């Protein structure tokens, strides 16, 4: 089962700004596969980019 996470994006220019909800399929040592809310396909981001997201103060598991 995929987990959903939410964080407030004010730092990453390639992503939309504001509250971002994402569904994570897998977390590997090199890549993280995720799908942003409103998108149909999973995409991969690098592990350093994922570490930057998780270091955010607003990063938390989505409870809906």
MOTA-V230001 format. One record per helix or strand of 3 or more residues. SS is the DSSP state (2 for helix, 1 for strand). FROM is the first residue (numbers start at 0). TO is the last residue. If there is no record, write none. Layout:
BEGIN
SS,FROM,TO
SS,FROM,TO
END
This chain:
BEGIN
1,2,8
1,17,26
1,30,35
1,42,45
2,46,53
END
